[in-house]
Amino acid sequence: MSRIQYTIRGVSEDLDRCARRLARKEGKSLNATLLEALRKGLGVAESDIRHSDLDDLAGSWVHDPEFDRAIQEMDSVDPELWK
């Protein structure tokens, strides 16, 4: 299969930092990371990745007093339901 090469100009510093950070995080080359991002962005990803874990949520909890107030009622037991 023939591979085509591109040169992309005008890449901003923040986009470069983001791409390099993602490549390091995923343990991939910058080229592989950018190709994957391009495929996803164009809607032609090689396969739909289905995650079966919650790794992307780990460490993302932010304490929110408003949420605590909203679910406070769920912390009480209704004695009528436990007869």
N, CA, C and O atoms as CSV, one atom per row, in Angstrom:
chain,resi,resn,atom,element,x,y,z
A,1,MET,N,N,0.844,-1.173,0.000
A,1,MET,CA,C,0.000,0.000,0.000
A,1,MET,C,C,0.895,1.244,0.000
A,1,MET,O,O,1.814,1.352,0.812
A,2,SER,N,N,0.633,2.140,-0.874
A,2,SER,CA,C,1.389,3.384,-0.986
A,2,SER,C,C,1.004,4.339,0.144
A,2,SER,O,O,-0.176,4.481,0.465
A,3,ARG,N,N,1.980,4.979,0.735
A,3,ARG,CA,C,1.730,5.947,1.813
A,3,ARG,C,C,2.059,7.340,1.311
A,3,ARG,O,O,3.101,7.553,0.691
A,4,ILE,N,N,1.189,8.271,1.574
A,4,ILE,CA,C,1.372,9.663,1.186
A,4,ILE,C,C,1.884,10.437,2.380
A,4,ILE,O,O,1.461,10.183,3.508
A,5,GLN,N,N,2.772,11.362,2.157
A,5,GLN,CA,C,3.306,12.187,3.238
A,5,GLN,C,C,2.810,13.615,3.082
A,5,GLN,O,O,2.675,14.124,1.969
A,6,TYR,N,N,2.543,14.251,4.218
A,6,TYR,CA,C,2.098,15.636,4.249
A,6,TYR,C,C,3.081,16.479,5.050
A,6,TYR,O,O,3.783,15.987,5.933
A,7,THR,N,N,3.107,17.748,4.718
A,7,THR,CA,C,3.774,18.740,5.558
A,7,THR,C,C,2.691,19.705,5.986
A,7,THR,O,O,2.000,20.284,5.148
A,8,ILE,N,N,2.543,19.879,7.272
A,8,ILE,CA,C,1.504,20.779,7.787
A,8,ILE,C,C,2.181,22.009,8.360
A,8,ILE,O,O,3.050,21.911,9.227
A,9,ARG,N,N,1.772,23.162,7.868
A,9,ARG,CA,C,2.355,24.424,8.320
A,9,ARG,C,C,1.385,25.146,9.235
A,9,ARG,O,O,0.181,24.887,9.221
A,10,GLY,N,N,1.925,26.050,10.025
A,10,GLY,CA,C,1.081,26.917,10.850
A,10,GLY,C,C,0.544,26.258,12.110
A,10,GLY,O,O,-0.491,26.673,12.632
A,11,VAL,N,N,1.230,25.242,12.602
A,11,VAL,CA,C,0.807,24.570,13.829
A,11,VAL,C,C,1.153,25.490,15.010
A,11,VAL,O,O,2.310,25.869,15.192
A,12,SER,N,N,0.148,25.838,15.800
A,12,SER,CA,C,0.385,26.723,16.941
A,12,SER,C,C,1.131,25.983,18.048
A,12,SER,O,O,1.112,24.754,18.113
A,13,GLU,N,N,1.788,26.748,18.912
A,13,GLU,CA,C,2.554,26.140,20.003
A,13,GLU,C,C,1.664,25.357,20.949
A,13,GLU,O,O,2.057,24.294,21.430
A,14,ASP,N,N,0.461,25.869,21.226
A,14,ASP,CA,C,-0.423,25.149,22.151
A,14,ASP,C,C,-0.905,23.829,21.542
A,14,ASP,O,O,-1.046,22.837,22.258
A,15,LEU,N,N,-1.156,23.807,20.238
A,15,LEU,CA,C,-1.558,22.562,19.584
A,15,LEU,C,C,-0.404,21.559,19.584
A,15,LEU,O,O,-0.611,20.366,19.803
A,16,ASP,N,N,0.799,22.048,19.340
A,16,ASP,CA,C,1.987,21.191,19.376
A,16,ASP,C,C,2.172,20.595,20.766
A,16,ASP,O,O,2.412,19.394,20.894
A,17,ARG,N,N,2.064,21.419,21.813
A,17,ARG,CA,C,2.216,20.925,23.189
A,17,ARG,C,C,1.175,19.858,23.499
A,17,ARG,O,O,1.484,18.821,24.085
A,18,CYS,N,N,-0.052,20.128,23.100
A,18,CYS,CA,C,-1.148,19.189,23.369
A,18,CYS,C,C,-0.900,17.845,22.671
A,18,CYS,O,O,-1.077,16.785,23.271
A,19,ALA,N,N,-0.492,17.902,21.411
A,19,ALA,CA,C,-0.240,16.678,20.650
A,19,ALA,C,C,0.915,15.890,21.248
A,19,ALA,O,O,0.837,14.667,21.370
A,20,ARG,N,N,1.974,16.576,21.619
A,20,ARG,CA,C,3.134,15.891,22.201
A,20,ARG,C,C,2.795,15.300,23.573
A,20,ARG,O,O,3.246,14.204,23.906
A,21,ARG,N,N,2.021,16.009,24.350
A,21,ARG,CA,C,1.595,15.515,25.663
A,21,ARG,C,C,0.767,14.246,25.500
A,21,ARG,O,O,0.967,13.273,26.228
A,22,LEU,N,N,-0.170,14.254,24.540
A,22,LEU,CA,C,-1.006,13.076,24.300
A,22,LEU,C,C,-0.161,11.896,23.824
A,22,LEU,O,O,-0.388,10.761,24.241
A,23,ALA,N,N,0.803,12.161,22.961
A,23,ALA,CA,C,1.681,11.087,22.473
A,23,ALA,C,C,2.450,10.460,23.629
A,23,ALA,O,O,2.554,9.237,23.717
A,24,ARG,N,N,2.989,11.292,24.516
A,24,ARG,CA,C,3.720,10.760,25.687
A,24,ARG,C,C,2.786,9.966,26.582
A,24,ARG,O,O,3.131,8.875,27.037
A,25,LYS,N,N,1.604,10.512,26.837
A,25,LYS,CA,C,0.638,9.854,27.721
A,25,LYS,C,C,0.255,8.471,27.191
A,25,LYS,O,O,0.136,7.517,27.960
A,26,GLU,N,N,0.063,8.370,25.886
A,26,GLU,CA,C,-0.371,7.109,25.285
A,26,GLU,C,C,0.793,6.215,24.874
A,26,GLU,O,O,0.586,5.095,24.405
A,27,GLY,N,N,2.026,6.712,25.051
A,27,GLY,CA,C,3.195,5.918,24.703
A,27,GLY,C,C,3.306,5.651,23.214
A,27,GLY,O,O,3.753,4.581,22.801
A,28,LYS,N,N,2.897,6.627,22.401
A,28,LYS,CA,C,2.925,6.482,20.949
A,28,LYS,C,C,3.831,7.546,20.362
A,28,LYS,O,O,4.186,8.519,21.027
A,29,SER,N,N,4.198,7.348,19.116
A,29,SER,CA,C,4.967,8.382,18.418
A,29,SER,C,C,4.040,9.560,18.121
A,29,SER,O,O,2.817,9.421,18.090
A,30,LEU,N,N,4.650,10.712,17.906
A,30,LEU,CA,C,3.867,11.895,17.551
A,30,LEU,C,C,3.124,11.647,16.248
A,30,LEU,O,O,1.963,12.035,16.115
A,31,ASN,N,N,3.777,11.007,15.287
A,31,ASN,CA,C,3.147,10.707,14.003
A,31,ASN,C,C,1.906,9.829,14.189
A,31,ASN,O,O,0.846,10.126,13.637
A,32,ALA,N,N,2.035,8.749,14.965
A,32,ALA,CA,C,0.904,7.845,15.193
A,32,ALA,C,C,-0.235,8.571,15.897
A,32,ALA,O,O,-1.404,8.361,15.571
A,33,THR,N,N,0.102,9.423,16.862
A,33,THR,CA,C,-0.903,10.181,17.599
A,33,THR,C,C,-1.654,11.130,16.678
A,33,THR,O,O,-2.880,11.225,16.744
A,34,LEU,N,N,-0.919,11.835,15.815
A,34,LEU,CA,C,-1.556,12.781,14.901
A,34,LEU,C,C,-2.399,12.070,13.839
A,34,LEU,O,O,-3.466,12.556,13.465
A,35,LEU,N,N,-1.922,10.924,13.355
A,35,LEU,CA,C,-2.718,10.164,12.388
A,35,LEU,C,C,-4.034,9.701,13.014
A,35,LEU,O,O,-5.090,9.771,12.385
A,36,GLU,N,N,-3.957,9.232,14.247
A,36,GLU,CA,C,-5.176,8.787,14.935
A,36,GLU,C,C,-6.134,9.954,15.145
A,36,GLU,O,O,-7.339,9.810,14.942
A,37,ALA,N,N,-5.606,11.111,15.552
A,37,ALA,CA,C,-6.446,12.294,15.752
A,37,ALA,C,C,-7.084,12.732,14.436
A,37,ALA,O,O,-8.248,13.133,14.413
A,38,LEU,N,N,-6.332,12.658,13.353
A,38,LEU,CA,C,-6.847,13.026,12.039
A,38,LEU,C,C,-7.963,12.071,11.614
A,38,LEU,O,O,-9.006,12.501,11.123
A,39,ARG,N,N,-7.733,10.774,11.809
A,39,ARG,CA,C,-8.776,9.784,11.478
A,39,ARG,C,C,-10.060,10.046,12.274
A,39,ARG,O,O,-11.158,10.064,11.718
A,40,LYS,N,N,-9.899,10.247,13.582
A,40,LYS,CA,C,-11.070,10.503,14.425
A,40,LYS,C,C,-11.769,11.789,14.009
A,40,LYS,O,O,-12.995,11.834,13.912
A,41,GLY,N,N,-10.986,12.830,13.764
A,41,GLY,CA,C,-11.556,14.116,13.382
A,41,GLY,C,C,-12.318,14.064,12.068
A,41,GLY,O,O,-13.305,14.778,11.888
A,42,LEU,N,N,-11.865,13.224,11.154
A,42,LEU,CA,C,-12.536,13.089,9.869
A,42,LEU,C,C,-13.633,12.027,9.884
A,42,LEU,O,O,-14.332,11.824,8.892
A,43,GLY,N,N,-13.770,11.356,11.024
A,43,GLY,CA,C,-14.815,10.339,11.156
A,43,GLY,C,C,-14.508,9.052,10.432
A,43,GLY,O,O,-15.418,8.328,10.030
A,44,VAL,N,N,-13.219,8.757,10.259
A,44,VAL,CA,C,-12.837,7.521,9.575
A,44,VAL,C,C,-11.915,6.681,10.443
A,44,VAL,O,O,-10.998,6.036,9.935
A,45,ALA,N,N,-12.152,6.685,11.747
A,45,ALA,CA,C,-11.330,5.896,12.671
A,45,ALA,C,C,-11.382,4.435,12.241
A,45,ALA,O,O,-12.421,3.937,11.809
A,46,GLU,N,N,-10.244,3.760,12.367
A,46,GLU,CA,C,-10.156,2.365,11.915
A,46,GLU,C,C,-11.120,1.456,12.660
A,46,GLU,O,O,-11.640,0.499,12.085
A,47,SER,N,N,-11.362,1.742,13.927
A,47,SER,CA,C,-12.326,0.948,14.685
A,47,SER,C,C,-12.863,1.787,15.825
A,47,SER,O,O,-12.173,2.655,16.358
A,48,ASP,N,N,-14.074,1.521,16.183
A,48,ASP,CA,C,-14.651,2.198,17.335
A,48,ASP,C,C,-14.107,1.527,18.584
A,48,ASP,O,O,-14.310,0.331,18.788
A,49,ILE,N,N,-13.431,2.275,19.400
A,49,ILE,CA,C,-12.845,1.728,20.619
A,49,ILE,C,C,-13.912,1.697,21.696
A,49,ILE,O,O,-14.533,2.715,22.000
A,50,ARG,N,N,-14.120,0.525,22.268
A,50,ARG,CA,C,-15.075,0.385,23.354
A,50,ARG,C,C,-14.292,0.120,24.625
A,50,ARG,O,O,-13.604,-0.893,24.750
A,51,HIS,N,N,-14.407,1.032,25.553
A,51,HIS,CA,C,-13.714,0.871,26.820
A,51,HIS,C,C,-14.625,0.142,27.794
A,51,HIS,O,O,-15.827,0.401,27.855
A,52,SER,N,N,-14.035,-0.773,28.554
A,52,SER,CA,C,-14.824,-1.518,29.522
A,52,SER,C,C,-14.408,-1.170,30.945
A,52,SER,O,O,-14.763,-1.867,31.896
A,53,ASP,N,N,-13.662,-0.098,31.079
A,53,ASP,CA,C,-13.252,0.315,32.413
A,53,ASP,C,C,-13.607,1.792,32.619
A,53,ASP,O,O,-14.131,2.453,31.723
A,54,LEU,N,N,-13.317,2.273,33.786
A,54,LEU,CA,C,-13.634,3.664,34.119
A,54,LEU,C,C,-12.372,4.481,34.338
A,54,LEU,O,O,-12.392,5.471,35.071
A,55,ASP,N,N,-11.274,4.076,33.709
A,55,ASP,CA,C,-9.996,4.761,33.893
A,55,ASP,C,C,-10.076,6.251,33.591
A,55,ASP,O,O,-9.425,7.059,34.254
A,56,ASP,N,N,-10.872,6.616,32.590
A,56,ASP,CA,C,-10.939,8.020,32.228
A,56,ASP,C,C,-11.634,8.861,33.302
A,56,ASP,O,O,-11.529,10.088,33.296
A,57,LEU,N,N,-12.342,8.204,34.220
A,57,LEU,CA,C,-13.019,8.923,35.296
A,57,LEU,C,C,-12.193,8.987,36.584
A,57,LEU,O,O,-12.441,9.838,37.438
A,58,ALA,N,N,-11.229,8.104,36.721
A,58,ALA,CA,C,-10.429,8.038,37.945
A,58,ALA,C,C,-9.745,9.368,38.211
A,58,ALA,O,O,-9.059,9.920,37.350
A,59,GLY,N,N,-9.947,9.864,39.415
A,59,GLY,CA,C,-9.298,11.111,39.822
A,59,GLY,C,C,-9.965,12.362,39.301
A,59,GLY,O,O,-9.419,13.457,39.440
A,60,SER,N,N,-11.143,12.223,38.699
A,60,SER,CA,C,-11.780,13.403,38.112
A,60,SER,C,C,-12.877,14.004,38.989
A,60,SER,O,O,-13.478,15.013,38.621
A,61,TRP,N,N,-13.143,13.393,40.145
A,61,TRP,CA,C,-14.216,13.887,41.006
A,61,TRP,C,C,-13.872,15.267,41.553
A,61,TRP,O,O,-12.757,15.511,42.015
A,62,VAL,N,N,-14.838,16.147,41.492
A,62,VAL,CA,C,-14.685,17.492,42.033
A,62,VAL,C,C,-15.780,17.668,43.070
A,62,VAL,O,O,-16.961,17.507,42.762
A,63,HIS,N,N,-15.394,18.002,44.309
A,63,HIS,CA,C,-16.383,18.200,45.367
A,63,HIS,C,C,-17.322,19.336,44.991
A,63,HIS,O,O,-16.876,20.423,44.623
A,64,ASP,N,N,-18.620,19.082,45.084
A,64,ASP,CA,C,-19.619,20.076,44.705
A,64,ASP,C,C,-20.725,20.089,45.755
A,64,ASP,O,O,-21.569,19.193,45.771
A,65,PRO,N,N,-20.733,21.089,46.627
A,65,PRO,CA,C,-21.760,21.172,47.672
A,65,PRO,C,C,-23.184,21.170,47.109
A,65,PRO,O,O,-24.099,20.641,47.741
A,66,GLU,N,N,-23.372,21.746,45.947
A,66,GLU,CA,C,-24.702,21.778,45.309
A,66,GLU,C,C,-25.173,20.355,44.991
A,66,GLU,O,O,-26.343,20.028,45.187
A,67,PHE,N,N,-24.268,19.518,44.506
A,67,PHE,CA,C,-24.591,18.123,44.217
A,67,PHE,C,C,-24.922,17.394,45.516
A,67,PHE,O,O,-25.885,16.629,45.574
A,68,ASP,N,N,-24.117,17.634,46.568
A,68,ASP,CA,C,-24.360,16.993,47.866
A,68,ASP,C,C,-25.754,17.326,48.380
A,68,ASP,O,O,-26.459,16.460,48.899
A,69,ARG,N,N,-26.145,18.586,48.232
A,69,ARG,CA,C,-27.496,18.974,48.673
A,69,ARG,C,C,-28.566,18.277,47.834
A,69,ARG,O,O,-29.598,17.863,48.363
A,70,ALA,N,N,-28.325,18.148,46.542
A,70,ALA,CA,C,-29.313,17.545,45.640
A,70,ALA,C,C,-29.549,16.071,45.954
A,70,ALA,O,O,-30.663,15.580,45.777
A,71,ILE,N,N,-28.527,15.360,46.416
A,71,ILE,CA,C,-28.700,13.924,46.685
A,71,ILE,C,C,-28.854,13.603,48.173
A,71,ILE,O,O,-28.913,12.432,48.548
A,72,GLN,N,N,-28.919,14.614,49.011
A,72,GLN,CA,C,-29.017,14.402,50.456
A,72,GLN,C,C,-30.212,13.524,50.823
A,72,GLN,O,O,-30.116,12.698,51.730
A,73,GLU,N,N,-31.324,13.694,50.133
A,73,GLU,CA,C,-32.513,12.908,50.423
A,73,GLU,C,C,-32.282,11.414,50.198
A,73,GLU,O,O,-32.927,10.582,50.836
A,74,MET,N,N,-31.371,11.075,49.299
A,74,MET,CA,C,-31.094,9.667,48.996
A,74,MET,C,C,-30.314,8.992,50.121
A,74,MET,O,O,-30.217,7.765,50.147
A,75,ASP,N,N,-29.759,9.767,51.048
A,75,ASP,CA,C,-28.996,9.193,52.152
A,75,ASP,C,C,-29.891,8.737,53.300
A,75,ASP,O,O,-29.407,8.133,54.258
A,76,SER,N,N,-31.176,9.018,53.215
A,76,SER,CA,C,-32.076,8.616,54.299
A,76,SER,C,C,-32.822,7.334,53.917
A,76,SER,O,O,-33.052,7.057,52.740
A,77,VAL,N,N,-33.187,6.571,54.926
A,77,VAL,CA,C,-33.893,5.310,54.727
A,77,VAL,C,C,-35.366,5.533,55.018
A,77,VAL,O,O,-35.720,6.118,56.042
A,78,ASP,N,N,-36.218,5.074,54.128
A,78,ASP,CA,C,-37.670,5.162,54.325
A,78,ASP,C,C,-38.106,3.892,55.053
A,78,ASP,O,O,-38.126,2.816,54.456
A,79,PRO,N,N,-38.455,4.006,56.341
A,79,PRO,CA,C,-38.833,2.803,57.122
A,79,PRO,C,C,-40.010,2.049,56.513
A,79,PRO,O,O,-40.116,0.835,56.687
A,80,GLU,N,N,-40.885,2.736,55.811
A,80,GLU,CA,C,-42.052,2.081,55.188
A,80,GLU,C,C,-41.632,1.075,54.111
A,80,GLU,O,O,-42.316,0.078,53.882
A,81,LEU,N,N,-40.520,1.344,53.465
A,81,LEU,CA,C,-40.061,0.437,52.413
A,81,LEU,C,C,-39.359,-0.789,52.966
A,81,LEU,O,O,-39.128,-1.745,52.226
A,82,TRP,N,N,-39.012,-0.790,54.250
A,82,TRP,CA,C,-38.255,-1.892,54.841
A,82,TRP,C,C,-39.056,-2.692,55.858
A,82,TRP,O,O,-38.472,-3.286,56.764
A,83,LYS,N,N,-40.366,-2.721,55.732
A,83,LYS,CA,C,-41.220,-3.495,56.633
A,83,LYS,C,C,-41.357,-4.907,56.149
A,83,LYS,O,O,-42.042,-5.712,56.781
